[in-house]
Structures are given as C-alpha cells and as structure tokens.
Amino acid sequence: LDMNLPLQAYFRINSSGFGQFERTLIIADENSEVSYVEGCTSPIYSKQSLHAAVVEIIAEKGARVRYTTIQNWSGDVYNLVTKRALAKENAYVEWIDCNLGAHKTMKYPSVILQGENSKADFLSLAYASAGQHQDAGCKAIHLGKNTKSRIVSKSISKDGGRTTFRAQIKISDKAENARVDSQCDALILDSKSKSDTIPLVQIMNSQSEVKHEA
C-alpha cells in the first residue's frame, strides 16, 4: 500500500450536547489499493455528546484496503460505531483502530471473508483512564476456503479506567483450510482499573486452525 498519500478525513464535535452521525462507504475495485486515515477529536464540554458512525468497505477481487482510525474524543462523548467490510476473492482488508478518549466506546470492526484466499488483519489499540471504558475488538467471519485472519489487541487501563476486548471468530462449514491467529494483551496499571477479555470462537469444520493467545 502507498502510505505516502492516503485518503484522509477529520471528524470534530464542536458544540455542546451534539450528535454526530458519520457515514463512510469505500468500494475498492478489482486489483486496486487504497489507504484511508480518519481522525476524531472534540473539546471538553459539561454536557454529553454522541458520535454514531457507520463505515462499510467492499473489497472486490484482488483489492487491498487499509482503514486507520485515531480517535481522541473528550471524556463526555459516547462513541458508538459500526464498521464492517466484505472481502471477495484474493482481497485483503486491514483495520487499524486506536481509541484514546471518550467516556464510552463500543466498536468492533468486522470483515466477512467471502472470497477464496481472502485475508484480514485487525490491530486494536485502546487506552482507558479515569471515567473511561474502551469496549473494542473485532469480528472475523470466514466463509470462503483458504481464508486467513490475524487479530492483535493491545490495551492499557489506568486510574480506574476499564478496557474490554470483545471478539467474534466464526468459521463456516464451507471455509476449509481457514486460519486464525488471535492475540490479546492487556496491561492494568493499578488496583482501581479493570480489563476483560471476551472472545467468542465458532468453528464449523475440522479442516481449520485457530489460535488464541491472551
């Protein structure tokens, strides 16, 4: 991927008690490559605000897509996001998701690996401080043969903050030779903070390999 000139977007909540509804659609044509970076911030207000986003990606045959998010909302924002991608034959989708702010985040980027030999990578980074709950993770749905996914989650909780890693891995009965490598690392820096790991793994055939490390 050419990281020198990625597509870029910036979302900002600039009013008190505000509701922001983002809608992003990316369609990568056959054998194309695209890298997209979005940033999100807001000033500190006394009233709660809402960021509710829907992101959808369609990666056609042989396409490569990287979607990077860096969100640093203030502590009065509820960050509720739906992100999903469809990967067709030989396509590759990468989610890089970084959550540093917000009072409450709930976000689980997903890839439906529909096409044969399609691949997905997930990198989830979360930091929760006082008054914050970062509830993040991913979903990897394997439908095609020889599909692969890799999941890496890193989180830090401090000063009473809470992190949750929540993942769904599903390998259908037709996804023969699917491969999944999942790794979840959590660092708790004091006795007031908390971290949870909630993986759900569903394997519907015996010709697949799944690894989970925490």
GROMACS elastic network, one bead per residue, 0.5 to 0.9 nm:
[ bonds ]
;  ai    aj funct       b0    kb
    1     4     6  0.89664   500
    1    33     6  0.62973   500
    1    34     6  0.69406   500
    1    35     6  0.68539   500
    1    64     6  0.75538   500
    1    65     6  0.81236   500
    1    66     6  0.79220   500
    2     5     6  0.65991   500
    2     6     6  0.72054   500
    2    33     6  0.79779   500
    2    34     6  0.77481   500
    2    35     6  0.72485   500
    3     6     6  0.56337   500
    3    34     6  0.89520   500
    3    35     6  0.67182   500
    5     8     6  0.87910   500
    5    35     6  0.80850   500
    6    34     6  0.72159   500
    6    36     6  0.54097   500
    6    37     6  0.66073   500
    7    34     6  0.77506   500
    7    35     6  0.61789   500
    7    37     6  0.61337   500
    7    38     6  0.84218   500
    8    35     6  0.86801   500
    8    36     6  0.57910   500
    8    38     6  0.56379   500
    8    39     6  0.81545   500
    9    36     6  0.80204   500
    9    37     6  0.64333   500
    9    39     6  0.64952   500
    9    40     6  0.87458   500
   10    37     6  0.85807   500
   10    38     6  0.55622   500
   10    40     6  0.58931   500
   10    41     6  0.82560   500
   11    20     6  0.88163   500
   11    22     6  0.82979   500
   11    38     6  0.75154   500
   11    39     6  0.62047   500
   11    41     6  0.67266   500
   11    42     6  0.86073   500
   12    20     6  0.86517   500
   12    39     6  0.83557   500
   12    40     6  0.56512   500
   12    41     6  0.50855   500
   12    42     6  0.54303   500
   12    43     6  0.86163   500
   12    73     6  0.85662   500
   13    16     6  0.81828   500
   13    18     6  0.68914   500
   13    19     6  0.80517   500
   13    20     6  0.70581   500
   13    40     6  0.82179   500
   13    41     6  0.67329   500
   13    43     6  0.73648   500
   13    49     6  0.80442   500
   13    50     6  0.87031   500
   13    51     6  0.81020   500
   13    73     6  0.84452   500
   13    77     6  0.89892   500
   14    18     6  0.78104   500
   14    41     6  0.88541   500
   14    42     6  0.61178   500
   14    43     6  0.67108   500
   15    18     6  0.56406   500
   15    42     6  0.85729   500
   15    43     6  0.83548   500
   15    45     6  0.80812   500
   15    49     6  0.85266   500
   16    43     6  0.89717   500
   16    44     6  0.86261   500
   16    45     6  0.58426   500
   16    46     6  0.74469   500
   16    47     6  0.59153   500
   16    48     6  0.73338   500
   16    49     6  0.68396   500
   17    45     6  0.80965   500
   17    46     6  0.84879   500
   17    47     6  0.52832   500
   17    48     6  0.53748   500
   17    50     6  0.77657   500
   18    47     6  0.86760   500
   18    48     6  0.76786   500
   18    50     6  0.63167   500
   18    51     6  0.83750   500
   19    49     6  0.58432   500
   19    51     6  0.60212   500
   19    52     6  0.76432   500
   20    49     6  0.81860   500
   20    50     6  0.60906   500
   20    52     6  0.61599   500
   20    53     6  0.78175   500
   21    50     6  0.82571   500
   21    51     6  0.61105   500
   21    53     6  0.53863   500
   21    54     6  0.79330   500
   22    51     6  0.76072   500
   22    52     6  0.64434   500
   22    54     6  0.62410   500
   22    55     6  0.79854   500
   23    52     6  0.88932   500
   23    53     6  0.58660   500
   23    54     6  0.50332   500
   23    55     6  0.59629   500
   23    56     6  0.83129   500
   24    53     6  0.79942   500
   24    54     6  0.63805   500
   24    56     6  0.63225   500
   24    57     6  0.83732   500
   25    54     6  0.84352   500
   25    55     6  0.59489   500
   25    57     6  0.59304   500
   25    58     6  0.81651   500
   26    55     6  0.81239   500
   26    56     6  0.63765   500
   26    58     6  0.63319   500
   26    59     6  0.82808   500
   26    65     6  0.89730   500
   27    56     6  0.84437   500
   27    57     6  0.58645   500
   27    59     6  0.62161   500
   27    60     6  0.76246   500
   28    31     6  0.80530   500
   28    32     6  0.59832   500
   28    33     6  0.69865   500
   28    34     6  0.70951   500
   28    57     6  0.77436   500
   28    58     6  0.61511   500
   28    60     6  0.59507   500
   28    61     6  0.89143   500
   28    63     6  0.60647   500
   28    64     6  0.74994   500
   28    65     6  0.72078   500
   29    32     6  0.55078   500
   29    33     6  0.83588   500
   29    58     6  0.83812   500
   29    59     6  0.68106   500
   29    60     6  0.53203   500
   29    61     6  0.74744   500
   29    62     6  0.84363   500
   29    63     6  0.64267   500
   30    33     6  0.89184   500
   30    59     6  0.76883   500
   30    62     6  0.55991   500
   30    63     6  0.53724   500
   30    91     6  0.86481   500
   31    60     6  0.74535   500
   31    61     6  0.63548   500
   31    64     6  0.72509   500
   31    91     6  0.81137   500
   32    59     6  0.86944   500
   32    60     6  0.83348   500
   32    61     6  0.88626   500
   32    62     6  0.72166   500
   32    64     6  0.63301   500
   32    65     6  0.83613   500
   33    63     6  0.58531   500
   33    65     6  0.59151   500
   33    66     6  0.83885   500
   34    63     6  0.83719   500
   34    64     6  0.64864   500
   34    65     6  0.50982   500
   34    66     6  0.64649   500
   34    67     6  0.84996   500
   35    64     6  0.84416   500
   35    65     6  0.59124   500
   35    67     6  0.60797   500
   35    68     6  0.78529   500
   36    65     6  0.79775   500
   36    66     6  0.62244   500
   36    68     6  0.61232   500
   36    69     6  0.85412   500
   37    66     6  0.83786   500
   37    67     6  0.60979   500
   37    69     6  0.59715   500
   37    70     6  0.79841   500
   38    67     6  0.81079   500
   38    68     6  0.63053   500
   38    69     6  0.50315   500
   38    70     6  0.64251   500
   38    71     6  0.81773   500
   39    68     6  0.85941   500
   39    69     6  0.60295   500
   39    71     6  0.57197   500
   39    72     6  0.79196   500
   40    69     6  0.80485   500
   40    70     6  0.64987   500
   40    72     6  0.59521   500
   40    73     6  0.64904   500
   41    70     6  0.89734   500
   41    71     6  0.63964   500
   41    72     6  0.51149   500
   41    74     6  0.70591   500
   41   101     6  0.85076   500
   42    45     6  0.87385   500
   42    72     6  0.76112   500
   42    73     6  0.52744   500
   42    74     6  0.56450   500
   42    77     6  0.83295   500
   43    73     6  0.77855   500
   43    74     6  0.61143   500
   44    47     6  0.87916   500
   44    73     6  0.86289   500
   44    74     6  0.54362   500
   44    75     6  0.71039   500
   44    76     6  0.70134   500
   45    48     6  0.73844   500
   45    49     6  0.86319   500
   45    74     6  0.80429   500
   45    75     6  0.86540   500
   45    76     6  0.68026   500
   46    76     6  0.72039   500
   47    76     6  0.66244   500
   47    77     6  0.87216   500
   48    75     6  0.85586   500
   48    77     6  0.56577   500
   48    78     6  0.73889   500
   48   103     6  0.89351   500
   49    76     6  0.62764   500
   49    78     6  0.62255   500
   49    79     6  0.87201   500
   50    76     6  0.86739   500
   50    77     6  0.55730   500
   50    79     6  0.62192   500
   50    80     6  0.76646   500
   51    77     6  0.70480   500
   51    78     6  0.61721   500
   51    80     6  0.61800   500
   51    81     6  0.76234   500
   52    78     6  0.81759   500
   52    79     6  0.63141   500
   52    81     6  0.54483   500
   52    82     6  0.79987   500
   53    79     6  0.83213   500
   53    80     6  0.67587   500
   53    82     6  0.61264   500
   53    83     6  0.79861   500
   54    81     6  0.60619   500
   54    83     6  0.58561   500
   54    84     6  0.82861   500
   55    81     6  0.79996   500
   55    82     6  0.62672   500
   55    84     6  0.63654   500
   55    85     6  0.82525   500
   55   109     6  0.88838   500
   56    82     6  0.83969   500
   56    83     6  0.59989   500
   56    84     6  0.51434   500
   56    85     6  0.56054   500
   56    86     6  0.81834   500
   57    65     6  0.83215   500
   57    83     6  0.82907   500
   57    84     6  0.64263   500
   57    86     6  0.62446   500
   57    87     6  0.83588   500
   57    93     6  0.86393   500
   57   111     6  0.88605   500
   58    65     6  0.89605   500
   58    84     6  0.88661   500
   58    85     6  0.57730   500
   58    87     6  0.64416   500
   58    88     6  0.80597   500
   59    62     6  0.77519   500
   59    63     6  0.54244   500
   59    64     6  0.68775   500
   59    65     6  0.69288   500
   59    85     6  0.74199   500
   59    86     6  0.60280   500
   59    88     6  0.61086   500
   59    89     6  0.88849   500
   59    91     6  0.60529   500
   59    92     6  0.72760   500
   59    93     6  0.72613   500
   60    63     6  0.54691   500
   60    64     6  0.86139   500
   60    86     6  0.82242   500
   60    87     6  0.66165   500
   60    88     6  0.52973   500
   60    89     6  0.72588   500
   60    90     6  0.85337   500
   60    91     6  0.64736   500
   61    87     6  0.78115   500
   61    88     6  0.52135   500
   61    90     6  0.58285   500
   61    91     6  0.55205   500
   61   115     6  0.78917   500
   61   118     6  0.88152   500
   62    88     6  0.75447   500
   62    89     6  0.63406   500
   62    92     6  0.73444   500
   62   118     6  0.83492   500
   63    87     6  0.83394   500
   63    88     6  0.82582   500
   63    89     6  0.87410   500
   63    90     6  0.73880   500
   63    92     6  0.62828   500
   63    93     6  0.82979   500
   64    90     6  0.89671   500
   64    91     6  0.58935   500
   64    93     6  0.60011   500
   64    94     6  0.81749   500
   65    91     6  0.83047   500
   65    92     6  0.62493   500
   65    94     6  0.61769   500
   65    95     6  0.85590   500
   66    92     6  0.83935   500
   66    93     6  0.59994   500
   66    95     6  0.61294   500
   66    96     6  0.75654   500
   67    93     6  0.79674   500
   67    94     6  0.62068   500
   67    95     6  0.51109   500
   67    96     6  0.61483   500
   67    97     6  0.81744   500
   68    94     6  0.82775   500
   68    95     6  0.61412   500
   68    97     6  0.59667   500
   68    98     6  0.79841   500
   69    95     6  0.81522   500
   69    96     6  0.62307   500
   69    98     6  0.58752   500
   69    99     6  0.80575   500
   70    96     6  0.84891   500
   70    97     6  0.65130   500
   70    99     6  0.62888   500
   70   100     6  0.77974   500
   71    97     6  0.83084   500
   71    98     6  0.62222   500
   71    99     6  0.51210   500
   71   100     6  0.60893   500
   71   101     6  0.66229   500
   71   102     6  0.83946   500
   72    98     6  0.85594   500
   72    99     6  0.64571   500
   72   102     6  0.68935   500
   73    76     6  0.79830   500
   73    77     6  0.63441   500
   73    78     6  0.87262   500
   73    79     6  0.81146   500
   73    99     6  0.85794   500
   73   100     6  0.73713   500
   73   103     6  0.82471   500
   74    77     6  0.60111   500
   74   101     6  0.57397   500
   74   102     6  0.52091   500
   74   103     6  0.74137   500
   75    78     6  0.83809   500
   75   101     6  0.62800   500
   75   104     6  0.82115   500
   75   131     6  0.73240   500
   75   132     6  0.70414   500
   76   102     6  0.62614   500
   76   103     6  0.54900   500
   76   104     6  0.85383   500
   77   101     6  0.83286   500
   77   103     6  0.55016   500
   77   104     6  0.70270   500
   77   105     6  0.86111   500
   78   102     6  0.60730   500
   78   103     6  0.58076   500
   78   104     6  0.50207   500
   78   105     6  0.62641   500
   78   106     6  0.84991   500
   79   102     6  0.64018   500
   79   103     6  0.77562   500
   79   104     6  0.59885   500
   79   106     6  0.64160   500
   79   107     6  0.79516   500
   80   104     6  0.79172   500
   80   105     6  0.58732   500
   80   106     6  0.50622   500
   80   107     6  0.62833   500
   81   105     6  0.79862   500
   81   106     6  0.63851   500
   81   107     6  0.51159   500
   81   108     6  0.76942   500
   81   109     6  0.85787   500
   82   106     6  0.85740   500
   82   107     6  0.63304   500
   82   108     6  0.68875   500
   82   109     6  0.68994   500
   82   110     6  0.86233   500
   83   107     6  0.74717   500
   83   108     6  0.66941   500
   83   110     6  0.61601   500
   83   111     6  0.86950   500
   84   108     6  0.84072   500
   84   109     6  0.56016   500
   84   111     6  0.57180   500
   84   112     6  0.77128   500
   84   139     6  0.85541   500
   85    93     6  0.75212   500
   85   109     6  0.79975   500
   85   110     6  0.60606   500
   85   112     6  0.61355   500
   85   113     6  0.85116   500
   86    93     6  0.84234   500
   86   110     6  0.86006   500
   86   111     6  0.57842   500
   86   113     6  0.64048   500
   86   114     6  0.68098   500
   86   115     6  0.87956   500
   87    90     6  0.79316   500
   87    91     6  0.54018   500
   87    92     6  0.65796   500
   87    93     6  0.68081   500
   87   111     6  0.68520   500
   87   112     6  0.60734   500
   87   113     6  0.50596   500
   87   114     6  0.57938   500
   87   115     6  0.62388   500
   87   118     6  0.62127   500
   87   119     6  0.75550   500
   87   120     6  0.81756   500
   88    91     6  0.54134   500
   88    92     6  0.83745   500
   88   112     6  0.86277   500
   88   113     6  0.67269   500
   88   114     6  0.54001   500
   88   116     6  0.71953   500
   88   117     6  0.85363   500
   88   118     6  0.63505   500
   88   144     6  0.87596   500
   89    92     6  0.89357   500
   89   113     6  0.84989   500
   89   114     6  0.72258   500
   89   117     6  0.60375   500
   89   118     6  0.55531   500
   89   144     6  0.83176   500
   90   115     6  0.66671   500
   90   116     6  0.63336   500
   90   119     6  0.72841   500
   90   147     6  0.87933   500
   91   113     6  0.86015   500
   91   115     6  0.74812   500
   91   116     6  0.87104   500
   91   117     6  0.74904   500
   91   119     6  0.63616   500
   91   120     6  0.85072   500
   92   118     6  0.58594   500
   92   120     6  0.56929   500
   92   121     6  0.81144   500
   93   111     6  0.74277   500
   93   118     6  0.84127   500
   93   119     6  0.64957   500
   93   121     6  0.65085   500
   93   122     6  0.86358   500
   94   111     6  0.89347   500
   94   119     6  0.84819   500
   94   120     6  0.56324   500
   94   122     6  0.59427   500
   94   123     6  0.80250   500
   95   109     6  0.70103   500
   95   110     6  0.85299   500
   95   120     6  0.80101   500
   95   121     6  0.63242   500
   95   123     6  0.62394   500
   95   124     6  0.80157   500
   96   121     6  0.82956   500
   96   122     6  0.61844   500
   96   124     6  0.62215   500
   96   125     6  0.80670   500
   97   109     6  0.82980   500
   97   122     6  0.79231   500
   97   123     6  0.61464   500
   97   125     6  0.60879   500
   97   126     6  0.82888   500
   97   136     6  0.88948   500
   97   137     6  0.89958   500
   98   123     6  0.82768   500
   98   124     6  0.61051   500
   98   126     6  0.59277   500
   98   127     6  0.84836   500
   99   102     6  0.82247   500
   99   105     6  0.79243   500
   99   124     6  0.81316   500
   99   125     6  0.61984   500
   99   127     6  0.64501   500
   99   128     6  0.84673   500
   99   134     6  0.72199   500
   99   136     6  0.84338   500
  100   125     6  0.82555   500
  100   126     6  0.59798   500
  100   127     6  0.50912   500
  100   128     6  0.67999   500
  100   129     6  0.87653   500
  100   134     6  0.82750   500
  101   104     6  0.83721   500
  101   105     6  0.83021   500
  101   126     6  0.88237   500
  101   127     6  0.75578   500
  101   128     6  0.73118   500
  101   129     6  0.83814   500
  101   132     6  0.73794   500
  101   134     6  0.82944   500
  102   105     6  0.64022   500
  102   128     6  0.88716   500
  102   131     6  0.88775   500
  102   132     6  0.64868   500
  102   133     6  0.79205   500
  102   134     6  0.80858   500
  103   131     6  0.61974   500
  103   133     6  0.62558   500
  103   134     6  0.81224   500
  104   131     6  0.85693   500
  104   132     6  0.59489   500
  104   134     6  0.60946   500
  104   135     6  0.74153   500
  105   132     6  0.82727   500
  105   133     6  0.63701   500
  105   135     6  0.54751   500
  105   136     6  0.70060   500
  106   133     6  0.86698   500
  106   134     6  0.68666   500
  106   136     6  0.56811   500
  106   137     6  0.86295   500
  107   134     6  0.86151   500
  107   135     6  0.66416   500
  107   137     6  0.66129   500
  107   138     6  0.77627   500
  108   135     6  0.83945   500
  108   136     6  0.55461   500
  108   139     6  0.64322   500
  108   166     6  0.74966   500
  108   167     6  0.74521   500
  109   122     6  0.80802   500
  109   136     6  0.84996   500
  109   137     6  0.69203   500
  109   139     6  0.62280   500
  109   140     6  0.87137   500
  110   122     6  0.87998   500
  110   137     6  0.89015   500
  110   138     6  0.54585   500
  110   140     6  0.57664   500
  110   141     6  0.76560   500
  110   168     6  0.87814   500
  111   114     6  0.88637   500
  111   119     6  0.89653   500
  111   120     6  0.68123   500
  111   138     6  0.83197   500
  111   139     6  0.63200   500
  111   140     6  0.52401   500
  111   141     6  0.62304   500
  111   142     6  0.84103   500
  112   115     6  0.87985   500
  112   120     6  0.89054   500
  112   139     6  0.82087   500
  112   140     6  0.62891   500
  112   142     6  0.62905   500
  112   143     6  0.72184   500
  113   116     6  0.78641   500
  113   117     6  0.85502   500
  113   118     6  0.59267   500
  113   119     6  0.69409   500
  113   120     6  0.76382   500
  113   140     6  0.73569   500
  113   141     6  0.58820   500
  113   143     6  0.56673   500
  113   144     6  0.62164   500
  113   147     6  0.66315   500
  113   148     6  0.82043   500
  113   149     6  0.86913   500
  114   118     6  0.73588   500
  114   141     6  0.81405   500
  114   142     6  0.67097   500
  114   144     6  0.50037   500
  114   145     6  0.86125   500
  114   147     6  0.84361   500
  115   118     6  0.56045   500
  115   142     6  0.89952   500
  115   143     6  0.73450   500
  115   144     6  0.50518   500
  115   145     6  0.75058   500
  115   147     6  0.77631   500
  116   143     6  0.82554   500
  116   146     6  0.59718   500
  116   147     6  0.61797   500
  116   175     6  0.84990   500
  117   144     6  0.72250   500
  117   145     6  0.64201   500
  117   148     6  0.73042   500
  117   178     6  0.88971   500
  118   144     6  0.76312   500
  118   145     6  0.84868   500
  118   146     6  0.74516   500
  118   147     6  0.50644   500
  118   148     6  0.66029   500
  118   149     6  0.86657   500
  119   146     6  0.89201   500
  119   147     6  0.57766   500
  119   149     6  0.56209   500
  119   150     6  0.83677   500
  120   140     6  0.77756   500
  120   147     6  0.84443   500
  120   148     6  0.64082   500
  120   150     6  0.64154   500
  120   151     6  0.84815   500
  121   148     6  0.85364   500
  121   149     6  0.56583   500
  121   151     6  0.60644   500
  121   152     6  0.81335   500
  122   137     6  0.85867   500
  122   138     6  0.71631   500
  122   149     6  0.78548   500
  122   150     6  0.61515   500
  122   152     6  0.60340   500
  122   153     6  0.79166   500
  123   137     6  0.88227   500
  123   150     6  0.84850   500
  123   151     6  0.62648   500
  123   153     6  0.58749   500
  123   154     6  0.80087   500
  124   136     6  0.73618   500
  124   137     6  0.64796   500
  124   138     6  0.81324   500
  124   151     6  0.80896   500
  124   152     6  0.63219   500
  124   154     6  0.62032   500
  124   155     6  0.80093   500
  124   165     6  0.88421   500
  125   136     6  0.85968   500
  125   152     6  0.86098   500
  125   153     6  0.60792   500
  125   155     6  0.57495   500
  125   156     6  0.85402   500
  126   134     6  0.64131   500
  126   135     6  0.86070   500
  126   136     6  0.76794   500
  126   153     6  0.82060   500
  126   154     6  0.64660   500
  126   156     6  0.63671   500
  126   157     6  0.83533   500
  126   163     6  0.72721   500
  127   132     6  0.86895   500
  127   133     6  0.88499   500
  127   134     6  0.71187   500
  127   154     6  0.87276   500
  127   155     6  0.57595   500
  127   157     6  0.59382   500
  127   158     6  0.80091   500
  127   161     6  0.82819   500
  127   162     6  0.86202   500
  127   163     6  0.74616   500
  128   131     6  0.80046   500
  128   132     6  0.52818   500
  128   133     6  0.60340   500
  128   134     6  0.60223   500
  128   155     6  0.79916   500
  128   156     6  0.63019   500
  128   158     6  0.62640   500
  128   159     6  0.83702   500
  128   160     6  0.82235   500
  128   162     6  0.57489   500
  128   163     6  0.62276   500
  128   193     6  0.87503   500
  129   132     6  0.55334   500
  129   133     6  0.80412   500
  129   156     6  0.84802   500
  129   157     6  0.60363   500
  129   159     6  0.54928   500
  129   160     6  0.63620   500
  129   162     6  0.74161   500
  129   193     6  0.83485   500
  130   133     6  0.86787   500
  130   157     6  0.86912   500
  130   158     6  0.68858   500
  130   159     6  0.50405   500
  130   160     6  0.50040   500
  130   162     6  0.82822   500
  130   193     6  0.84652   500
  131   159     6  0.85430   500
  131   160     6  0.70469   500
  131   161     6  0.59712   500
  131   162     6  0.82370   500
  132   157     6  0.89683   500
  132   160     6  0.81435   500
  132   161     6  0.52174   500
  132   162     6  0.63060   500
  132   163     6  0.82851   500
  133   157     6  0.89126   500
  133   161     6  0.61592   500
  133   163     6  0.56400   500
  133   164     6  0.76276   500
  134   155     6  0.87867   500
  134   157     6  0.89728   500
  134   161     6  0.83302   500
  134   162     6  0.63657   500
  134   164     6  0.61412   500
  134   165     6  0.83915   500
  135   162     6  0.81967   500
  135   163     6  0.58556   500
  135   165     6  0.62225   500
  135   166     6  0.71224   500
  136   153     6  0.89872   500
  136   163     6  0.78320   500
  136   164     6  0.61588   500
  136   165     6  0.53752   500
  136   166     6  0.60528   500
  136   167     6  0.82953   500
  137   151     6  0.88966   500
  137   153     6  0.73516   500
  137   164     6  0.78738   500
  137   165     6  0.50883   500
  137   167     6  0.52611   500
  137   168     6  0.84571   500
  138   151     6  0.79091   500
  138   165     6  0.83832   500
  138   166     6  0.67356   500
  138   168     6  0.65411   500
  138   169     6  0.84128   500
  139   166     6  0.86158   500
  139   167     6  0.55908   500
  139   169     6  0.58905   500
  139   170     6  0.80961   500
  140   149     6  0.69048   500
  140   150     6  0.89073   500
  140   151     6  0.88052   500
  140   167     6  0.81105   500
  140   168     6  0.63208   500
  140   170     6  0.63667   500
  140   171     6  0.83675   500
  140   180     6  0.87247   500
  141   168     6  0.78318   500
  141   169     6  0.60357   500
  141   171     6  0.62395   500
  141   172     6  0.78679   500
  142   145     6  0.81018   500
  142   147     6  0.65232   500
  142   148     6  0.79607   500
  142   149     6  0.84879   500
  142   169     6  0.78892   500
  142   170     6  0.59659   500
  142   172     6  0.61059   500
  142   174     6  0.87662   500
  142   175     6  0.60685   500
  142   178     6  0.71138   500
  143   147     6  0.78512   500
  143   170     6  0.84632   500
  143   171     6  0.65314   500
  143   172     6  0.54778   500
  143   173     6  0.79618   500
  143   174     6  0.63774   500
  143   175     6  0.50243   500
  143   176     6  0.87589   500
  143   178     6  0.88179   500
  144   147     6  0.60168   500
  144   171     6  0.89448   500
  144   172     6  0.81918   500
  144   174     6  0.66046   500
  144   176     6  0.74650   500
  144   178     6  0.79782   500
  145   174     6  0.67466   500
  145   177     6  0.61205   500
  145   178     6  0.63040   500
  146   175     6  0.68769   500
  146   176     6  0.62574   500
  146   179     6  0.73558   500
  146   208     6  0.88431   500
  147   175     6  0.71791   500
  147   176     6  0.82206   500
  147   177     6  0.71726   500
  147   179     6  0.64002   500
  147   180     6  0.85912   500
  148   177     6  0.87516   500
  148   178     6  0.57489   500
  148   180     6  0.58648   500
  148   181     6  0.83658   500
  149   178     6  0.83549   500
  149   179     6  0.64262   500
  149   181     6  0.65197   500
  149   182     6  0.82873   500
  150   179     6  0.83928   500
  150   180     6  0.58236   500
  150   182     6  0.58955   500
  150   183     6  0.82378   500
  151   180     6  0.78511   500
  151   181     6  0.61435   500
  151   183     6  0.59548   500
  151   184     6  0.79317   500
  152   181     6  0.83998   500
  152   182     6  0.61331   500
  152   184     6  0.59645   500
  152   185     6  0.80759   500
  153   165     6  0.74045   500
  153   182     6  0.83097   500
  153   183     6  0.62359   500
  153   185     6  0.60313   500
  153   186     6  0.80278   500
  154   165     6  0.89213   500
  154   183     6  0.86166   500
  154   184     6  0.62521   500
  154   186     6  0.59309   500
  154   187     6  0.80799   500
  155   163     6  0.67394   500
  155   164     6  0.84181   500
  155   165     6  0.83313   500
  155   184     6  0.83403   500
  155   185     6  0.64736   500
  155   187     6  0.61694   500
  155   188     6  0.85013   500
  155   195     6  0.84071   500
  156   161     6  0.86069   500
  156   162     6  0.84896   500
  156   163     6  0.72238   500
  156   185     6  0.88323   500
  156   186     6  0.59916   500
  156   188     6  0.60078   500
  156   189     6  0.74611   500
  156   195     6  0.84019   500
  157   160     6  0.71953   500
  157   161     6  0.50858   500
  157   162     6  0.56603   500
  157   163     6  0.61695   500
  157   186     6  0.79683   500
  157   187     6  0.64530   500
  157   188     6  0.51030   500
  157   189     6  0.62757   500
  157   190     6  0.81039   500
  157   193     6  0.57734   500
  157   194     6  0.65757   500
  157   195     6  0.70643   500
  158   161     6  0.52120   500
  158   162     6  0.77870   500
  158   187     6  0.87428   500
  158   188     6  0.64495   500
  158   189     6  0.52667   500
  158   190     6  0.62338   500
  158   191     6  0.88662   500
  158   192     6  0.76825   500
  158   193     6  0.56329   500
  158   194     6  0.83278   500
  159   189     6  0.76983   500
  159   190     6  0.67098   500
  159   191     6  0.84762   500
  159   192     6  0.63026   500
  159   193     6  0.61182   500
  160   190     6  0.75799   500
  160   191     6  0.77826   500
  160   194     6  0.70798   500
  161   192     6  0.75820   500
  161   193     6  0.50276   500
  161   194     6  0.65528   500
  161   195     6  0.85846   500
  162   188     6  0.89388   500
  162   193     6  0.57887   500
  162   195     6  0.56330   500
  162   196     6  0.81684   500
  163   186     6  0.82073   500
  163   193     6  0.85157   500
  163   194     6  0.64639   500
  163   196     6  0.64416   500
  163   197     6  0.86569   500
  164   194     6  0.84470   500
  164   195     6  0.56283   500
  164   197     6  0.58868   500
  164   198     6  0.74571   500
  165   184     6  0.76365   500
  165   186     6  0.88398   500
  165   195     6  0.80130   500
  165   196     6  0.62306   500
  165   198     6  0.59770   500
  165   199     6  0.75843   500
  166   196     6  0.82578   500
  166   197     6  0.62504   500
  166   199     6  0.56566   500
  166   200     6  0.79219   500
  167   197     6  0.84863   500
  167   198     6  0.64814   500
  167   200     6  0.59721   500
  167   201     6  0.81563   500
  168   198     6  0.87721   500
  168   199     6  0.61165   500
  168   201     6  0.60386   500
  168   202     6  0.79813   500
  169   180     6  0.82284   500
  169   199     6  0.77874   500
  169   200     6  0.61111   500
  169   202     6  0.61189   500
  169   203     6  0.81148   500
  170   200     6  0.81495   500
  170   201     6  0.59752   500
  170   203     6  0.60183   500
  170   204     6  0.78758   500
  171   174     6  0.80943   500
  171   175     6  0.60927   500
  171   176     6  0.84768   500
  171   178     6  0.72197   500
  171   201     6  0.83058   500
  171   202     6  0.61740   500
  171   204     6  0.57841   500
  171   205     6  0.73332   500
  171   208     6  0.79286   500
  172   175     6  0.52950   500
  172   176     6  0.81937   500
  172   202     6  0.81455   500
  172   203     6  0.66670   500
  172   204     6  0.50698   500
  172   205     6  0.67996   500
  173   176     6  0.71778   500
  173   203     6  0.77744   500
  173   206     6  0.84908   500
  174   204     6  0.81872   500
  174   205     6  0.74158   500
  175   178     6  0.58056   500
  175   204     6  0.84128   500
  175   205     6  0.74998   500
  175   207     6  0.83389   500
  175   208     6  0.77338   500
  176   205     6  0.69423   500
  176   206     6  0.79297   500
  176   207     6  0.53674   500
  176   208     6  0.59749   500
  177   206     6  0.87243   500
  177   207     6  0.52711   500
  177   209     6  0.72030   500
  178   207     6  0.74564   500
  178   209     6  0.63662   500
  178   210     6  0.81703   500
  179   208     6  0.60318   500
  179   210     6  0.59270   500
  179   211     6  0.83200   500
  180   208     6  0.84016   500
  180   209     6  0.63521   500
  180   211     6  0.60505   500
  180   212     6  0.82162   500
  181   209     6  0.84816   500
  181   210     6  0.61357   500
  181   212     6  0.62789   500
  181   213     6  0.82680   500
  182   210     6  0.78897   500
  182   211     6  0.58341   500
  182   213     6  0.61069   500
  182   214     6  0.83124   500
  183   211     6  0.81992   500
  183   212     6  0.58879   500
  183   214     6  0.57797   500
  184   197     6  0.77995   500
  184   212     6  0.80160   500
  184   213     6  0.62506   500
  185   213     6  0.83889   500
  185   214     6  0.57780   500
  186   195     6  0.68624   500
  186   196     6  0.85137   500
  186   197     6  0.86353   500
  186   214     6  0.81070   500
  187   195     6  0.80575   500
  188   191     6  0.78502   500
  188   192     6  0.89118   500
  188   193     6  0.62735   500
  188   194     6  0.66384   500
  188   195     6  0.70231   500
  189   192     6  0.85353   500
  189   193     6  0.70820   500
  190   193     6  0.58118   500
  190   194     6  0.86572   500
  191   194     6  0.79619   500
  197   214     6  0.82003   500
  199   212     6  0.88208   500
  201   210     6  0.86661   500
  203   206     6  0.76885   500
  203   208     6  0.78284   500
  203   210     6  0.84828   500
  204   208     6  0.88600   500
  205   208     6  0.65889   500
  206   209     6  0.82323   500
